[in-house]
Amino acid sequence: MSHQQSLIADLQAPLRGLFSPRAKGPGGTRGRLPNAAAQSNDMVTVAHAAFGLAVWVVCSVRLAPPLCAAMTAAYFLLCVDSLLRQRTKQAREENLLVGLVMVAFMVTVAPEAFENTIRLAPQTVDGFLRKCDLALGLDGFALTRLCAQLPGGMQAVEAIYFLLPVATALAWIAGRRWKLLKTSVITAVVANLGYLACPAVGPAGSFYGWPAAKAGLLQWVAERPRNCMPSMHFTWTLLMAMNVPKKWKYPFAAFAVLTALSAVANGEHYFSDMLAALPFAVLMQWAL
């Protein structure tokens, strides 16, 4: 085998391990499914695929186009896992449940919770968080300007930011650990206390002239969710890194760092939000 062929085989091996058809055998061990095509007749898998169209329709109406694409991709990743990897009906039902819960959370629970933050916390502390960043020597505005100067920089920032649902689906597929889902849901609920105690919308919505160094703070922020502190994007990706199998921890940890940087660079968060998310994620992982 040539060096190039060997390199390609090494790159394909992790994907084969993640998506290869596997099922629990009599002894509880996992073995390869002898006939993956036969799974397509299972009603759960058919239902999984059928719901996919409804997911796309609902997401296209309720979510922004990039988030709609990410949610739909995440749902179909779970569908592919059911079709090619999971043999038991229970495992496929779990995938279907996870996919539907993700969609339901994003299109119903999250928007309602964000509306409550606007109603209950009309005043924001964005100016204070910006001062905290600068006091720590961290300038998110400068990071945004740097990304904007790089070819395709802001496009990459937006892509990473909206990949969260896809990463969530992959984290579930990699480990199938219910603690990841439990902690993700409960931390999202608890985070609302932070949103009300420290309401902020992010620099893109609270500073006119952002990301200029001399951008001015708006005295009144329009109807934008006060969902900055702590950053749930960073919290969720940290929980993924802590709950996936050991061989996947470093890739997910790297994605967590990229997510934190992208959330600051696109003006949705401050560096202070990321610093608050670190102990928050560790505490919730420990407590739950």
C-alpha positions as CSV (number, residue, x, y, z in Angstrom):
1,M,0.0,0.0,0.0
2,S,1.3,3.4,-1.0
3,H,1.8,6.2,1.6
4,Q,-1.1,8.1,0.1
5,Q,-3.4,5.1,0.4
6,S,-2.3,4.5,3.9
7,L,-3.0,8.1,4.9
8,I,-6.6,7.9,3.4
9,A,-7.2,4.6,5.2
10,D,-6.1,6.3,8.5
11,L,-8.5,9.2,7.9
12,Q,-11.4,6.9,7.1
13,A,-11.0,4.7,10.1
14,P,-12.6,7.0,12.8
15,L,-15.6,7.6,10.5
16,R,-16.0,3.8,10.0
17,G,-15.9,3.4,13.7
18,L,-18.5,6.1,14.3
19,F,-21.0,5.1,11.6
20,S,-20.4,1.4,11.0
21,P,-23.5,-0.8,11.6
22,R,-23.4,-2.1,15.1
23,A,-25.7,-3.9,17.5
24,K,-25.7,-5.5,20.9
25,G,-25.1,-9.2,20.8
26,P,-26.3,-11.8,23.2
27,G,-23.5,-11.2,25.6
28,G,-24.0,-7.4,25.6
29,T,-21.1,-6.8,23.3
30,R,-21.4,-5.0,20.0
31,G,-21.0,-6.6,16.7
32,R,-21.5,-5.6,13.0
33,L,-24.9,-5.8,11.5
34,P,-24.8,-8.5,8.8
35,N,-27.5,-6.9,6.6
36,A,-27.9,-3.1,7.1
37,A,-30.4,-2.8,4.3
38,A,-32.9,-4.9,6.2
39,Q,-33.2,-2.2,8.8
40,S,-35.0,0.1,6.3
41,N,-38.2,-2.0,6.8
42,D,-38.4,-1.1,10.5
43,M,-41.3,1.2,11.2
44,V,-39.2,3.3,13.6
45,T,-36.7,4.1,10.9
46,V,-39.4,4.9,8.4
47,A,-41.0,7.2,11.0
48,H,-37.7,8.8,11.6
49,A,-37.3,9.6,7.9
50,A,-40.9,10.8,7.6
51,F,-40.6,13.2,10.5
52,G,-37.5,14.6,8.7
53,L,-39.7,16.5,6.2
54,A,-41.8,17.9,9.0
55,V,-38.6,19.0,10.8
56,W,-37.4,20.8,7.7
57,V,-40.8,22.6,7.3
58,V,-41.1,23.6,10.9
59,C,-37.4,24.8,11.1
60,S,-37.7,26.8,7.9
61,V,-40.6,28.7,9.3
62,R,-39.4,29.2,12.9
63,L,-35.6,29.5,12.5
64,A,-33.1,31.6,10.6
65,P,-31.8,29.8,7.5
66,P,-28.4,28.8,8.8
67,L,-29.9,27.4,12.0
68,C,-32.6,25.7,10.0
69,A,-30.0,24.0,7.8
70,A,-28.0,22.9,10.9
71,M,-31.0,21.5,12.7
72,T,-32.2,19.6,9.7
73,A,-28.7,18.2,9.1
74,A,-28.5,17.1,12.8
75,Y,-31.8,15.3,12.6
76,F,-30.8,13.4,9.4
77,L,-27.5,12.4,11.0
78,L,-29.6,10.7,13.7
79,C,-31.7,9.1,10.9
80,V,-28.6,7.8,9.2
81,D,-27.3,6.4,12.4
82,S,-30.6,4.6,12.9
83,L,-30.5,3.2,9.4
84,L,-26.8,2.1,9.2
85,R,-25.7,1.5,12.8
86,Q,-28.4,0.8,15.2
87,R,-30.0,-2.7,15.1
88,T,-32.5,-2.6,18.0
89,K,-35.8,-0.9,17.9
90,Q,-35.0,0.7,21.3
91,A,-31.9,2.4,19.9
92,R,-33.7,3.8,16.9
93,E,-36.5,5.0,19.1
94,E,-33.9,6.8,21.2
95,N,-32.5,8.5,18.2
96,L,-36.0,9.6,17.1
97,L,-36.6,10.9,20.6
98,V,-33.3,12.8,20.7
99,G,-34.0,14.4,17.3
100,L,-37.5,15.5,18.1
101,V,-36.5,16.9,21.5
102,M,-33.7,19.0,19.9
103,V,-36.1,20.4,17.3
104,A,-38.9,21.0,19.9
105,F,-36.4,22.8,22.2
106,M,-35.2,25.1,19.4
107,V,-38.5,26.0,17.9
108,T,-40.7,26.3,21.0
109,V,-38.9,26.3,24.4
110,A,-35.9,28.5,23.5
111,P,-37.9,31.3,21.7
112,E,-40.4,31.5,24.6
113,A,-37.6,31.7,27.2
114,F,-35.8,34.4,25.2
115,E,-39.0,36.4,25.0
116,N,-39.3,36.2,28.8
117,T,-35.8,37.7,29.2
118,I,-36.8,40.7,27.1
119,R,-40.0,41.3,29.2
120,L,-38.4,40.7,32.6
121,A,-35.1,42.4,32.0
122,P,-35.6,45.4,29.7
123,Q,-32.3,47.1,30.8
124,T,-29.0,45.5,29.8
125,V,-25.5,45.4,31.2
126,D,-23.6,45.2,27.9
127,G,-21.5,48.2,28.7
128,F,-20.4,46.6,32.0
129,L,-19.4,43.3,30.2
130,R,-17.5,45.3,27.6
131,K,-15.5,47.0,30.4
132,C,-14.9,43.7,32.0
133,D,-13.4,42.3,28.8
134,L,-11.1,45.3,28.3
135,A,-10.0,45.2,32.0
136,L,-8.9,41.6,31.4
137,G,-7.1,42.6,28.2
138,L,-9.6,40.8,26.0
139,D,-11.0,42.8,23.1
140,G,-13.8,41.0,21.2
141,F,-14.2,43.9,18.8
142,A,-10.6,43.5,17.7
143,L,-11.2,39.8,17.2
144,T,-14.1,40.6,14.9
145,R,-12.1,43.1,12.9
146,L,-9.3,40.5,12.5
147,C,-11.7,37.8,11.2
148,A,-13.3,40.3,8.9
149,Q,-9.9,41.1,7.3
150,L,-9.2,37.4,6.6
151,P,-10.6,35.9,3.3
152,G,-13.7,34.0,4.3
153,G,-13.1,34.8,7.9
154,M,-16.6,35.9,8.9
155,Q,-18.2,33.1,6.8
156,A,-16.1,30.6,8.8
157,V,-17.1,32.3,12.1
158,E,-20.8,32.0,11.2
159,A,-20.5,28.4,10.0
160,I,-18.8,27.3,13.3
161,Y,-21.4,29.2,15.4
162,F,-24.4,27.5,13.7
163,L,-22.8,24.0,13.8
164,L,-23.9,23.4,17.4
165,P,-26.9,21.2,16.5
166,V,-24.8,19.0,14.3
167,A,-22.1,18.7,17.0
168,T,-24.8,17.7,19.5
169,A,-26.1,14.9,17.2
170,L,-22.5,13.6,16.6
171,A,-21.8,13.7,20.4
172,W,-24.9,11.6,21.0
173,I,-24.0,9.2,18.2
174,A,-20.5,8.8,19.5
175,G,-21.4,7.9,23.1
176,R,-25.2,7.6,23.4
177,R,-24.9,9.0,26.9
178,W,-28.1,10.2,28.5
179,K,-26.1,12.3,30.9
180,L,-25.1,14.6,28.1
181,L,-28.8,15.2,27.2
182,K,-29.9,15.6,30.8
183,T,-27.2,18.1,31.6
184,S,-27.7,20.0,28.4
185,V,-31.4,20.5,29.1
186,I,-31.1,21.3,32.8
187,T,-28.2,23.8,32.2
188,A,-30.3,25.6,29.6
189,V,-33.0,26.0,32.2
190,V,-30.6,27.2,35.0
191,A,-28.9,29.6,32.6
192,N,-32.1,31.7,32.4
193,L,-31.3,32.8,36.0
194,G,-28.0,34.2,34.7
195,Y,-29.8,35.9,31.8
196,L,-32.1,37.7,34.3
197,A,-29.4,38.5,36.8
198,C,-26.9,39.8,34.1
199,P,-29.1,40.6,31.0
200,A,-27.1,41.4,27.9
201,V,-27.6,41.0,24.2
202,G,-24.1,41.0,22.8
203,P,-22.1,43.8,21.2
204,A,-23.7,43.4,17.7
205,G,-27.0,44.5,19.1
206,S,-25.9,47.0,21.8
207,F,-23.1,49.1,20.2
208,Y,-23.7,51.3,17.3
209,G,-20.7,51.3,14.9
210,W,-19.7,47.8,16.1
211,P,-17.0,46.4,15.7
212,A,-15.2,49.7,15.5
213,A,-12.9,50.5,18.4
214,K,-14.8,53.6,19.2
215,A,-18.3,52.0,18.9
216,G,-20.8,53.7,21.2
217,L,-23.2,52.0,23.6
218,L,-26.9,52.2,22.8
219,Q,-29.0,53.6,25.6
220,W,-31.9,51.4,24.8
221,V,-31.6,47.9,23.2
222,A,-34.3,46.7,20.8
223,E,-36.2,43.5,21.1
224,R,-33.3,41.1,21.3
225,P,-33.0,38.2,23.8
226,R,-30.9,38.9,26.9
227,N,-29.1,35.5,26.6
228,C,-25.4,36.3,26.8
229,M,-24.3,35.5,30.4
230,P,-23.3,32.6,30.5
231,S,-22.8,31.5,26.9
232,M,-24.8,28.4,26.4
233,H,-23.0,27.8,23.1
234,F,-19.8,27.3,24.9
235,T,-21.4,25.5,27.9
236,W,-23.0,22.9,25.6
237,T,-19.8,22.2,23.7
238,L,-17.9,21.9,26.9
239,L,-20.5,19.4,28.1
240,M,-20.1,17.4,24.9
241,A,-16.3,17.3,25.4
242,M,-16.8,16.0,29.0
243,N,-19.4,13.3,28.0
244,V,-18.2,11.8,24.8
245,P,-16.0,8.6,24.8
246,K,-12.3,9.3,25.5
247,K,-11.2,9.0,21.8
248,W,-13.5,11.9,20.8
249,K,-12.8,14.2,23.7
250,Y,-10.0,16.2,22.0
251,P,-11.9,16.8,18.8
252,F,-14.9,18.1,20.8
253,A,-12.7,20.1,23.1
254,A,-11.2,21.8,20.0
255,F,-14.7,22.5,18.6
256,A,-15.6,24.0,22.0
257,V,-12.7,26.5,21.8
258,L,-13.6,27.4,18.2
259,T,-17.3,27.8,19.2
260,A,-16.3,30.3,22.0
261,L,-14.1,32.3,19.6
262,S,-16.8,32.3,16.9
263,A,-19.5,33.4,19.4
264,V,-17.4,36.4,20.4
265,A,-16.3,37.2,16.8
266,N,-19.8,37.3,15.4
267,G,-20.9,39.8,18.1
268,E,-23.3,37.5,20.0
269,H,-21.1,37.3,23.1
270,Y,-18.3,38.8,25.2
271,F,-15.2,37.0,26.4
272,S,-16.7,37.4,29.9
273,D,-19.6,35.2,28.9
274,M,-17.1,32.4,28.0
275,L,-15.2,32.8,31.2
276,A,-18.5,32.4,33.1
277,A,-19.4,29.3,31.1
278,L,-16.3,27.4,32.1
279,P,-17.1,27.0,35.8
280,F,-20.9,26.8,35.0
281,A,-20.4,23.8,32.8
282,V,-18.0,22.0,35.2
283,L,-20.4,22.6,38.1
284,M,-23.4,21.3,36.2
285,Q,-21.5,18.3,35.0
286,W,-20.4,17.5,38.6
287,A,-23.9,18.2,40.1
288,L,-25.8,16.1,37.6
